[in-house]
Amino acid sequence: MKKHKLAFIDIESTGLDVIKHEIVEIGCVLTTPDLKVIEEFELKIKPEHIENSDPVSLKISHYDKESWENAFTLEKAMKILSKKTKDAIMVGQNVAFDSGFLEHAFSKVGIANSMHYHKLDTISIAWAKLHKEPDLEHFSLREMCVRFGIKNEHAHTALSDARATFELYKKLMEL
């Protein structure tokens, strides 16, 4: 595993149900195993069934039709993601949520997920290292950013959250 690139990934979606809702944005910070940034990218995805969206989720993820006018189709976005993250280990804050949506999207468009099967979750790492600290009740990205002085100026946009997750991972590795 030490030879694999790391893909710090965050998604934004139209809701919490992996079957009913859709990915509208993918952000990724791709690094070498020693955490040197190779590339950062963001993929906006045009939803096919916006009518199924949870209005609260759309507001949280800053979705507006005009900003997504030139967005990728799901198939094109997943092709790009698969190519750029080949053999990389996915790292995420609550990685199960993001990977669940990504696996469903890959399956839906018939593209193989080329990432390594191992995944790292910064919530799990934070809990393992910090759960005995009495002043810590939550392990959300927002709370972790506050605790470690990480700026996430555009929270709930995929690339900004992917960058914050990358910075959080570096801080957790120093503990």
URFENPE-V571028 format. One record per backbone hydrogen bond with DSSP energy under -1.0 kcal/mol. CO is the residue of the C=O (numbers start at 0). NH is the residue of the N-H. E is the energy in kcal/mol with one decimal. If there is no record, write none. Layout:
co=CO nh=NH e=E
co=CO nh=NH e=E
This chain:
co=0 nh=3 e=-1.4
co=4 nh=88 e=-2.8
co=5 nh=30 e=-2.9
co=6 nh=90 e=-2.7
co=7 nh=28 e=-2.1
co=9 nh=26 e=-3.0
co=11 nh=23 e=-2.9
co=11 nh=24 e=-1.5
co=13 nh=53 e=-3.3
co=16 nh=20 e=-3.1
co=21 nh=13 e=-2.4
co=23 nh=44 e=-2.5
co=24 nh=11 e=-2.4
co=25 nh=42 e=-3.1
co=26 nh=9 e=-2.1
co=27 nh=40 e=-2.3
co=28 nh=7 e=-2.8
co=29 nh=37 e=-3.4
co=29 nh=38 e=-1.6
co=30 nh=5 e=-1.8
co=31 nh=34 e=-2.1
co=35 nh=31 e=-2.3
co=38 nh=29 e=-3.2
co=40 nh=27 e=-2.6
co=42 nh=25 e=-2.1
co=43 nh=71 e=-2.8
co=48 nh=51 e=-2.1
co=49 nh=52 e=-1.8
co=53 nh=57 e=-2.1
co=54 nh=58 e=-2.0
co=55 nh=59 e=-2.6
co=56 nh=60 e=-2.4
co=57 nh=62 e=-2.4
co=58 nh=61 e=-1.2
co=63 nh=67 e=-1.0
co=65 nh=68 e=-1.4
co=67 nh=70 e=-1.6
co=71 nh=45 e=-2.8
co=72 nh=76 e=-2.4
co=73 nh=77 e=-2.5
co=74 nh=78 e=-1.9
co=75 nh=79 e=-2.3
co=76 nh=80 e=-2.8
co=77 nh=81 e=-2.6
co=78 nh=82 e=-2.2
co=79 nh=83 e=-2.6
co=80 nh=84 e=-2.1
co=84 nh=87 e=-2.4
co=87 nh=115 e=-2.2
co=88 nh=6 e=-2.9
co=89 nh=119 e=-2.7
co=90 nh=8 e=-2.2
co=91 nh=121 e=-2.3
co=93 nh=96 e=-1.3
co=93 nh=97 e=-1.1
co=94 nh=98 e=-3.0
co=95 nh=99 e=-2.0
co=96 nh=100 e=-1.9
co=97 nh=101 e=-2.4
co=98 nh=102 e=-3.0
co=99 nh=103 e=-2.1
co=100 nh=104 e=-2.3
co=101 nh=105 e=-3.1
co=102 nh=106 e=-2.4
co=103 nh=107 e=-2.6
co=104 nh=108 e=-1.9
co=105 nh=110 e=-2.2
co=113 nh=86 e=-3.0
co=119 nh=91 e=-2.2
co=120 nh=124 e=-2.0
co=121 nh=125 e=-2.7
co=122 nh=126 e=-2.8
co=123 nh=127 e=-2.4
co=124 nh=128 e=-1.9
co=125 nh=129 e=-2.6
co=126 nh=130 e=-2.1
co=129 nh=132 e=-2.2
co=132 nh=135 e=-1.4
co=139 nh=143 e=-2.7
co=140 nh=144 e=-2.6
co=141 nh=145 e=-2.2
co=142 nh=146 e=-2.5
co=143 nh=147 e=-2.2
co=144 nh=149 e=-2.5
co=151 nh=154 e=-1.0
co=156 nh=160 e=-2.6
co=157 nh=161 e=-2.3
co=158 nh=162 e=-2.5
co=159 nh=163 e=-2.3
co=160 nh=164 e=-2.3
co=161 nh=165 e=-2.1
co=162 nh=166 e=-2.4
co=163 nh=167 e=-2.6
co=164 nh=168 e=-2.6
co=165 nh=169 e=-2.1
co=166 nh=170 e=-2.1
co=167 nh=171 e=-2.8
co=168 nh=172 e=-2.1
